[in-house]
Amino acid sequence: MSTAISRRRFITFIAAAAGVPLLLKAGGAQARPARWDGTALGAPASIQLYHTDEAQARAAIAAGLDELKRLEAIFSVYRADSSISMLNREGVLENAPDDFIAMLARALSLASISDGVYDPTIQPVWQLYFRHFTASNPDPAGPAPRDLAAALALVDWRAVEVDAGRKRVSFARSGMGLTLNSGAQGYITDRVTDVLRAHGFDRMLVDMGEPRALSAKPDGSAWRIAIANPADPGSTVATLEVVDKCVSTSGGYGTLFDSAGAFTHIINTRTGSTAPALLGVSVVADSGIVADGLSTAMLMAPAERRLAILKAGGGQKAIYVTPEGVVSTVEA
């Protein structure tokens, strides 16, 4: 991303809206919503939960944020000291954290399932686009074909060597690079959810880049998750009502390399071309680690492969949208 997103984080405890009765829990205690907003891996993030004890809620959210901080130190490509940055810089990572190996195993599995449509070693191509369009007077046609071909030659998920027993990860070829942003956000969402649940909370919406709803709201209603309009991400084209599900959304509009929107951050691993800016897909699954990554794979997969990838990847539904609304749905 060419511009930094503010890292400021804060927690707010919100009283019931005027005219809306407070929700009740066992014993007649009033359940009030609590909310935190901030960032995770450079993207907007939030926690919403219902509580009957403000101190308990504050402690739970603080613990969740500690977990977020711990995991960002592993997965953030924006931090030079993170585990993934060290791997990309040195070509090898010794004493790899268990979380890193677990997330990488999922990413490599999804690469296999999708026949490389999703490939976490796309980072050299992403970096090429970033360097090209942040240089002075970049060619609007994009990177030179020879540079793109050289970067694509470094993309191969099968060249990532993982020795889980020795906690060692390495690249088979010099110059390779890894990104787990499309996957790690869902993984972090799951881990933060686990922390909050361990503190006694069972009704929440946790969004560390991908929203996951745990249980229904206290009144029994589902959580409502908006699907962004690709032409105007601040508005929506559809909403989903979810309970005990995660929804991961991918779309070229998430990051545009050029002002014309011809080049986006989601890259075809075979050709180096990028996803269209005005198409998005949202994948529904039971957990963040399943939904995230899979949405990127579903966005780039040819239509005839979508159902097979969705099923094999553990997803339940994929909703494709354009600025005009929902254009197709794939269900496992």
N, C-alpha and C positions, 0 to 999 in steps of 0.2 A: 504494500500500500504506500502511496506516495505522501500521504499526510498522516500525521500521528493523531490517534484518537485519545482524548483526555482519559487519564487513569484515575480520576477522582471517583471515589466510591462513597456511598452513604446509605444509611438505613433510616427508613421512615415508618412510623407506626400510625396507621390511618384509622380514624374513627369511622363508624358506619355512616354511609351517605345520608344526607337529610331526607327524611321521609321513608327510609328503608329500615325495617326493624332489625335489631341485632340478632345474629344467629345464636342458637342455643346448643349446648352440649350437655352431657350427662351431669346431673346435679344442678342444672339451671345456670351454670357458669356461662357468661357471655363470650362467644368466640369472636375475636376481633382480627382483622387482617393486618399482617405486617409485611413490609416490602423493603427490599434492598435493590439498588440500581448501581451498576458500575460497568466494568469491562472484563472480558476473559479472552486471552489470546488475541487481544486487539479489537475484539468485537463487542457490541453492547451485550450486557448480561443482566439478569435480574433473578431475584428470589421472591416468591409470594407464598406466604403460609398463614394459617389460622391458628391463633393461640388464645389461651385463657390466662396466661401468665407472661407479662411483658419481659421480665428478667430472664425467664427460661427461653423465650423466643430470641432475645438478644444474644444469649450465650450460644444457642444453637446456630444462629446465623454467623456469629464470630468464628465458631468452629468450622463451619462450612467454608468461610473465606480463608481460613488457615489451610484447608485442604486445597482450595483453588490456588493459593499462592505456592504450595508445595508442587502441585502438578504443572503450573506454569513454568517452574524452574526446570522441568523435564521436557516439556513439549513446545515452548515458545521459540519460533524461528526469529523473533525480534530481540531475543536476549543472547548476547555472545556467550554467556556462561551456562546456557541450558544444555541438557544432555544432547538434544538433537542438533544444536549448533556445533557442539564439540565433535559429533560424528561427522557432520558435513565438512568441518574444517580439517579434521585429521584423517578421515576415511576409516576410522575405527573407534569404537567406544568400548572401553573396558569397564567392568563393574556396572553394567547397564542396570538401571532401576527395574524392579519387577513390573512396574506400571508401563514402562517403555516397551519392554519385551511383550507384554500382553497386548498393548495397543498395536504394536508392529505386527504381531501374529495375525490380528484381525485384518489389518490393512493388506498383508500379503495373501491372506485367504481370499479376500474380496478381489484382489488382482487376479488370482487364479480362477475364481468363479466367473469373472467378467472377461476372461481371456485378454487381460491387460487393458481393457477399456478404462478401468480405474487403475492407476499405477502411482504409488506414492513416491517413486523416484523421478517424477516430472519436474522437480525443483530446478534443475539446470535450465530448462526451457522457460520456466517462470522468471528466473533471474535474468535470462536473456531479454525477455520482453520488458522487464522492469528497467534494466540498464538502458535499453534502446529508447524507451519513451520518457525517461527522466533525463536523458542527455539534451544538450542544447540543439535546437533545430532538428529533431528526429525526422527521419523519412516517414511520412504518413502511411506508406505502404507496408511498414513493419520491418523487422530485422532482415538482413540480407539472407537469401536462400542458403548460402554456404554456411553461415553462422547458425541458422536454424537446423540444418542437417547435422552439424557438429554437436549441437546440444541434444538433438534427438538420439544420437548415437550413444548417449550416456543414460538413456532411459530404459531400464530393464529391471523389473521387480525381482526377476530370478537371479540377479547378480547381487542381491542383498544376502549376506551370510549371517545366520543367527545361530549361536551356540548358547542355548538357554541354560545348560548346565554350568558353563563357565561365565555366564552373563556377559557375553561378548557379541557385539554386532560390528560387521565390517562390510565394506564394499569390495567387490571383485575387481573393479576398474577405478583408476584414478580419475578424479573430477566428478564423480557421481554426487548426487545430493538427494536428500530425503525431506519430504514435508508430510506431516500428519495432521495439518490443520483441518483437512476434510476427514474427520474421524475423531480427533482428540477432543473437539468441543463436545461431542456426544459422550465420549468416555468421561470427561470431567463432569458433565451434567450428572451422569450416573453416580460418580463417586461422591459428589456434593450431596446428592439426594440421599445416599446411604448414610452420610454423616448426620443430616437433619433427622432422618428416620431413627437413627440410634439415640437421638436426643428426645425421642418421644413424639415426634410430629408425623402425622399420617395424611394430612390434607395439604397439598402444596403444588406449586408450579415452579419448577426450577429451570432456568434458561441460561446455560453457560455457552450460548451460541446456538443451541438447539433446545427448544422447550420440551420438558417432560412433565406430564401431569401425574401426580400420585393421588389415588382415590378421587372421589368427587368432592365438591365443596360441601360445607356442613349442611346446606339446605337440600343436598342431593343432586344439585344441578352439575352438569359437566363443565369443564374448563373450555373456554372458547379461544381458539388459536387462529389468528388471521394469516391468510396467505397473501403475500405482497403482490401488488401490481408491478410487473417488470418495468413498465414505463414510468412509474412513480412509486418507488418502494415505500413511501410514507403513507400510501393508501392501500386498500385491499381489493381483491377481486373475488375472494371467497373466504369463508370461515369454516373451521372444523370444530366439532364438539368432541372432546376426548376425555377419557377416564383411564388411568393406568396405561398410558401410551406416551410415546415420544414422537414428535413431528420434526423431521429434518428437511430443510429447504435449500436447494441449490439453484442458482441462476447466474447467468453471465453478468447481470446488472449489479451483482454484489461488489465488484471492483472493475472499473473500466480503465484500460491502459491509455486510451486516447479519447479526446473530447468528442470525436464522432461516434464513439461506441462500436467501432469496427473490431476492436481487439479487447477481449475480456480475460478474466483471471482463470477461467476453466478451460483447459487445453486438451485437444485431441492428442492422445499419447502416440499415435502413429504418424499423423501428418503435421502436427504442430499448429494447426489452425485452432481457433478458439470458438467457444460456444456462443451462439447468438445472444445478444443482450436482452432481447425481448421474449425469451422463453424461460420458464422456471418449472421446477418439479418439486413436489413435497412428498416425502415418503413417511408412512405411518408404520411404526413397529413398537414392540413392547419396551425397548430400551434405547438409550442414546447411542450406545456403541453399535447397535444393529442399524438404526436409522441413518446415522451420520456416515458419510462415505458412500453408503448405498445410494443416497440421493444424487451424489456426483456421478456415480456409475450409471444410474438410470437416465440422467440428463444426456450423457454422451453415447449411450447404447443405441444401436440401430433398432428400429421399431420391432423387428422380428425377434430380437433377443431380449426385449424388456421383461416379459413374463418369466422367462427362465432365470434371469439374473435376480429378479425380485424374489422368487421362490427360494432359490439356492442361497441367497443372501439373508434370508430370514425376515424379509419385509412383508407387510400385509397389504398395503395399498400404495399406489403412486398416482398423484394427481398432477397433470400437466396444465400449465396456465400460460396465457398470453395476456396482453393488456385488455383484451376483449372478455376474458374470463376463462373458465375451465374448458379445455378443448378435448381432453381425453383422460380416462382413468384406467389404470391397470390394477387388477386385484388378484392376489395369490389364492 
